[in-house]
Amino acid sequence: MFLAKWLWKNLKGSRVKYIFSLILAAVLPASIIITPAYTAYVVDNAIVGKINESGETVRNLELLLPYLLFVIVYALFLQVVFYAMFMLTEKSSQHILVNIRAHLYRNMHQQDNSFWNNIKIGEVMTRFTGDLEAIRHATAWIVRSAIDSLVLFLVSVIYLFTIDWILTLIMVAISPLMIVITRAIKKNVRPRFAEARAKLETLSGRVNENIAGVRTVKSFARKEHEMDVFDRNNAEFKETTTNAVRAWLRYFPALEGIAHSFTVIVLVIGGIFVINGRITIGEYSAFTTLSWAIANPVRIAGRILNDLQRFITSAQKVIELYYAHPIIKDLHDSIELNEKLSGYVEYKNVTLRFDHKTILDNVSFTVKQGETVVIMGSTGSGKTTLINMLLRFYDADEGEICIDGINIKKIKMKDLRKNIGVATQEVFLFSDTVDSNIAYSNSSMPEENARRYAELAEADFAMKLTEGMATVVGERGTGLSGGQKQRLSLARAFAAQPAILILDDTTSALDLETEQRVRQNLDKLDFCCTKIIVAQRVSTAQTADRIIILENGKIAETGTHHELIHNQGYYYEIYKLQNNL
């Protein structure tokens, strides 16, 4: 029932079409009995004929021409109805697919890091493709076929009852066997399809990882290993799918046996009834014709049940994404910002824990508007996590983070993130032109502005590419060096003109000379912003207004370059190491 309500919800905008298509799906089989009924009448009156009082056989041959015309007109009618029904169901099923896919896409963008840390991209892609196709198939074919089969069965049984109730009752008596088979299929087949579905997700995830990491695979000469793992996953998927199909096929002979038994009953018992004069040749022909109308729904019921198990398994996976709720979300009383933030940042006794492990412990500091603060520390000290909290990728377990005196939890995330520009060490570039990547935050940005920010980020190499700023970069920046991608990412962050600029080890792939020019260009930005920089190089930190040293999630040192050199702590040791002192 829940699945039906969910599908109905997503049919909004196409419900009238869908209901009309189902009405046609009921009308079509209901009208099919007209042909055997008319045929029975023509056979008895025009072909076999009636015996009159004098014992002569009288055949109304004039019935044959109208019958021929009727068959032609009726066949055309059925084709028109079938075409209308098919188009309406297909349009409706595509409409529901568009609605679900759009909702899934929006919902995926709302999920926080905890969601993406626990799901593979390959699994998401499988649900967006194969599972959605299973839902479309259910909407377009399973529902329509179920109605068609049910109406055809009921109408045929009712009509045949009017001819001979005993023969009809004998045929119908074996139908309850379908209930037994249905329960068996539900119990034994559905779990196997669920297992096959899980193996498909594993296989898709592996393929996605290997395509994304193909350079790593080649670099470590692990092609054979990855092929072995893929072959194993592929074989497991094949085996589970084969087992599911094999389980289904165990019930197929029973379904076919029930379907063929109707023909046997009509042939044997119907033949006896004709010989005994209980039914006429025409009525026997009606039974013969409509035996398929009773047998076919029984036969097709097996396929419907089989596809239904696939649909239920796929729908459950899609619904998991459809109703996934982020842990971090806007509060009901979140405020919208009508103007740009100034960039005054405060961390007040911030503590963050993951799985009972403390990542940040009672961290407090402030960054005034326009200041440049550099955060340093050893690997795993919590630097990236600290700045990710400013974007609300994580929320503090204790304490609060404020911008301009406002707790960031009270600001709508869309407005909050519009005021923050981010450039990270791991760069993602879209498969688009260079200027489109730079102007990602504002697609209407003039090209000259994109050029200016590219120059400030020392990304003027883009002007020398084949088609300049209009050059299309490959997916994830394929074709560019690590330093070039980092500089484009930096230009993209500049172009957002944020109130707060976050640079997370953004210049790690740059040579010292280029890094120095980028550092100098930060003071040439045509907008005022607060700069928070995660760095490993002392050369990046020494001109900052303040340097914060993190150690095991706590602030170990804070001060200017000269103050920390004087303290002779972690910063001093890094300074000596990097300057060969």
URMO-V843209 format. One record per residue. N is the residue number from 1. PSI is psi as a letter, one per 40 degrees, with the letter a starting at -180 (* if undefined). BURIAL is + if it has 16 or more other ideal C-beta (glycine too) atoms within 10 Angstrom, else -. D_CENTER is the distance of its C-alpha to the mean C-alpha in whole Angstrom. Layout:
{{N PSI BURIAL D_CENTER} {N PSI BURIAL D_CENTER}}
This chain:
{{1 d - 22} {2 d - 20} {3 d - 17} {4 d - 19} {5 d - 20} {6 d + 16} {7 d + 16} {8 d - 19} {9 d - 18} {10 e + 15} {11 e + 17} {12 h - 19} {13 e - 21} {14 e + 21} {15 d - 23} {16 d - 26} {17 d + 25} {18 d + 23} {19 d - 26} {20 d - 29} {21 d + 27} {22 d + 27} {23 d - 31} {24 d + 32} {25 d + 30} {26 d + 33} {27 d - 35} {28 d + 35} {29 d + 36} {30 d - 38} {31 e - 40} {32 d + 40} {33 e + 43} {34 d - 46} {35 d + 46} {36 d + 47} {37 d + 49} {38 d + 51} {39 d + 51} {40 d + 53} {41 d + 56} {42 d + 56} {43 d + 57} {44 d + 59} {45 d + 61} {46 d + 61} {47 d + 61} {48 d - 62} {49 i - 64} {50 i - 66} {51 h - 70} {52 a - 72} {53 d - 75} {54 e - 77} {55 e - 75} {56 i - 74} {57 h - 70} {58 h - 69} {59 h - 66} {60 g - 64} {61 e - 63} {62 e - 62} {63 e + 59} {64 d - 58} {65 d - 57} {66 d - 55} {67 d + 53} {68 d - 52} {69 d - 51} {70 d + 49} {71 d - 47} {72 d - 47} {73 d - 46} {74 d - 44} {75 d - 42} {76 d - 41} {77 d - 40} {78 d - 37} {79 d - 36} {80 d - 35} {81 d - 34} {82 d - 32} {83 d - 30} {84 d - 30} {85 d + 28} {86 d + 26} {87 d - 25} {88 d + 24} {89 d + 22} {90 d - 20} {91 d - 20} {92 d + 19} {93 d + 16} {94 d - 15} {95 d + 15} {96 d + 13} {97 d + 10} {98 d - 11} {99 d + 12} {100 d + 9} {101 d + 6} {102 d - 9} {103 d + 9} {104 d + 6} {105 d - 7} {106 d - 10} {107 d + 10} {108 d - 8} {109 e - 12} {110 e - 14} {111 i + 13} {112 a + 16} {113 d + 18} {114 d - 18} {115 d + 14} {116 d - 14} {117 e - 17} {118 e - 16} {119 i + 12} {120 i + 12} {121 d - 10} {122 d + 10} {123 d + 9} {124 d + 5} {125 d - 6} {126 d + 7} {127 d + 4} {128 e + 3} {129 c - 7} {130 d + 9} {131 d + 8} {132 d + 7} {133 d - 11} {134 d + 12} {135 d + 12} {136 d + 13} {137 d - 16} {138 d + 17} {139 d + 17} {140 d + 19} {141 d + 21} {142 d + 21} {143 d + 23} {144 d + 25} {145 d + 26} {146 d + 27} {147 d + 29} {148 d + 31} {149 d + 32} {150 d - 33} {151 d + 35} {152 d + 36} {153 d + 38} {154 d - 39} {155 d + 41} {156 d + 42} {157 d + 43} {158 d - 45} {159 d + 47} {160 d + 48} {161 d - 49} {162 d - 52} {163 d + 53} {164 h + 54} {165 d - 52} {166 d - 53} {167 d + 52} {168 d + 48} {169 d - 49} {170 d - 49} {171 d + 46} {172 d + 44} {173 d - 45} {174 e - 43} {175 d + 40} {176 e - 39} {177 d - 39} {178 d + 35} {179 d - 35} {180 d - 36} {181 d + 33} {182 d + 30} {183 d - 31} {184 d - 31} {185 d + 28} {186 d - 26} {187 d - 28} {188 d - 28} {189 d + 25} {190 d + 22} {191 d - 22} {192 d + 22} {193 d + 19} {194 d + 18} {195 d + 19} {196 d + 18} {197 d + 15} {198 d + 15} {199 d + 17} {200 d + 14} {201 d + 12} {202 d + 16} {203 d + 16} {204 d + 13} {205 d + 14} {206 d + 17} {207 d - 17} {208 d + 15} {209 d + 17} {210 d + 20} {211 d - 19} {212 d - 19} {213 f - 22} {214 d - 24} {215 d - 27} {216 d - 27} {217 d + 27} {218 d - 30} {219 d - 32} {220 e - 32} {221 f - 33} {222 f - 30} {223 d - 29} {224 d - 31} {225 d - 30} {226 d + 26} {227 d - 27} {228 d - 28} {229 d - 25} {230 d - 23} {231 d - 25} {232 d - 26} {233 d + 22} {234 d - 22} {235 d - 25} {236 d + 23} {237 d + 20} {238 d - 23} {239 d - 25} {240 d + 23} {241 d + 22} {242 d - 25} {243 d - 26} {244 d + 24} {245 d - 25} {246 d - 29} {247 d + 29} {248 d + 28} {249 e - 30} {250 d - 33} {251 e + 33} {252 d - 33} {253 d - 36} {254 d - 37} {255 d + 35} {256 d - 37} {257 d - 40} {258 d + 40} {259 d + 39} {260 d - 42} {261 d + 44} {262 d + 44} {263 d + 46} {264 d - 48} {265 d + 49} {266 d + 50} {267 d - 52} {268 c - 54} {269 d + 55} {270 d + 54} {271 d - 57} {272 d - 59} {273 d + 59} {274 d + 59} {275 d - 63} {276 e - 64} {277 e - 63} {278 d + 61} {279 i + 58} {280 i + 59} {281 d - 58} {282 d + 55} {283 d + 54} {284 d + 53} {285 d + 52} {286 d + 49} {287 d + 49} {288 d + 48} {289 d + 46} {290 e + 44} {291 d + 43} {292 d + 40} {293 d + 39} {294 d + 39} {295 d + 38} {296 d + 35} {297 d + 33} {298 d + 34} {299 d + 33} {300 d + 30} {301 d + 29} {302 d + 29} {303 d + 26} {304 d + 24} {305 d + 24} {306 d + 23} {307 d + 20} {308 d + 20} {309 d + 19} {310 d + 17} {311 d + 15} {312 d + 16} {313 d + 14} {314 d + 11} {315 d + 11} {316 d - 12} {317 d + 9} {318 d + 7} {319 d + 10} {320 d - 10} {321 d + 7} {322 d - 9} {323 e - 12} {324 h - 12} {325 h - 15} {326 i - 16} {327 d - 20} {328 h + 21} {329 i - 21} {330 h + 23} {331 i - 26} {332 d - 27} {333 f - 30} {334 i - 29} {335 i - 31} {336 h - 30} {337 h + 32} {338 e - 34} {339 i - 36} {340 i - 35} {341 i + 35} {342 d + 38} {343 f + 37} {344 h + 39} {345 h + 37} {346 h + 38} {347 h + 37} {348 h + 39} {349 f - 39} {350 h + 36} {351 h - 35} {352 h + 31} {353 i - 31} {354 h - 28} {355 f - 28} {356 e - 32} {357 h - 33} {358 h - 34} {359 d + 32} {360 h + 34} {361 h + 38} {362 f - 39} {363 h + 39} {364 h - 40} {365 i + 41} {366 i - 41} {367 h + 41} {368 i - 43} {369 h - 42} {370 e - 42} {371 i + 43} {372 h + 41} {373 h + 40} {374 h + 39} {375 h + 38} {376 i + 39} {377 i + 39} {378 i - 38} {379 h - 35} {380 e - 33} {381 e + 35} {382 e + 33} {383 d + 33} {384 d + 29} {385 d + 28} {386 d + 31} {387 d + 30} {388 d + 26} {389 d + 27} {390 d + 29} {391 e + 25} {392 f + 24} {393 d + 22} {394 i + 24} {395 i + 27} {396 i + 30} {397 d - 31} {398 i - 35} {399 a + 36} {400 i - 35} {401 h + 34} {402 i + 35} {403 h + 35} {404 f - 38} {405 e - 39} {406 h + 36} {407 h - 34} {408 d + 30} {409 e + 29} {410 e - 30} {411 h + 29} {412 h - 26} {413 d + 23} {414 d - 23} {415 d + 27} {416 d + 27} {417 d + 25} {418 d + 26} {419 e + 30} {420 h + 29} {421 h + 28} {422 h + 27} {423 h + 28} {424 i + 27} {425 d + 28} {426 h - 25} {427 h + 24} {428 h - 21} {429 i + 22} {430 i - 20} {431 g - 21} {432 a - 23} {433 i + 27} {434 d + 28} {435 d + 29} {436 d + 26} {437 d + 25} {438 d + 28} {439 f + 28} {440 d + 24} {441 e + 25} {442 g - 27} {443 e - 26} {444 e - 30} {445 h + 31} {446 i - 34} {447 d - 35} {448 d - 38} {449 d + 36} {450 d + 34} {451 d + 36} {452 d + 38} {453 d + 36} {454 d + 35} {455 d + 39} {456 d + 39} {457 e + 36} {458 f + 38} {459 f + 36} {460 e - 38} {461 d - 38} {462 d + 35} {463 d - 38} {464 e - 39} {465 i + 36} {466 d - 36} {467 f - 35} {468 b - 36} {469 e + 33} {470 e - 31} {471 h + 31} {472 h - 27} {473 i + 26} {474 i - 24} {475 h - 20} {476 e - 21} {477 f + 24} {478 h - 25} {479 e - 29} {480 i + 30} {481 i - 32} {482 d - 31} {483 d + 33} {484 d + 32} {485 d + 29} {486 d + 30} {487 d + 32} {488 d + 30} {489 d + 28} {490 d + 31} {491 d + 32} {492 d + 28} {493 d + 29} {494 d + 33} {495 d + 31} {496 e + 29} {497 f + 33} {498 i + 32} {499 d + 34} {500 h + 33} {501 h + 33} {502 h + 31} {503 h + 32} {504 g + 31} {505 f + 33} {506 d + 32} {507 e + 35} {508 d + 35} {509 e + 35} {510 i + 38} {511 i - 41} {512 d - 44} {513 d - 45} {514 d - 42} {515 d + 41} {516 d + 44} {517 d - 44} {518 d + 40} {519 d + 42} {520 d - 44} {521 e + 42} {522 d + 40} {523 e - 44} {524 e - 43} {525 i - 40} {526 f - 41} {527 i - 40} {528 h - 40} {529 i + 38} {530 h + 38} {531 h + 37} {532 h + 36} {533 h + 36} {534 h + 35} {535 i + 37} {536 e + 39} {537 h + 41} {538 d + 45} {539 d - 45} {540 d + 42} {541 d + 43} {542 e + 47} {543 e - 47} {544 i + 45} {545 d - 46} {546 i + 45} {547 h + 44} {548 h + 42} {549 h + 42} {550 i + 39} {551 h - 40} {552 f - 38} {553 e + 37} {554 i - 40} {555 h + 42} {556 d + 45} {557 i + 46} {558 i + 46} {559 a + 48} {560 i - 49} {561 d + 49} {562 d - 53} {563 d - 53} {564 d + 51} {565 d + 53} {566 d - 56} {567 d - 54} {568 f - 53} {569 a - 50} {570 d + 47} {571 d + 47} {572 d + 50} {573 d - 50} {574 d + 47} {575 d + 49} {576 d - 52} {577 d - 49} {578 e - 48} {579 e - 51} {580 f - 53} {581 * - 55}}
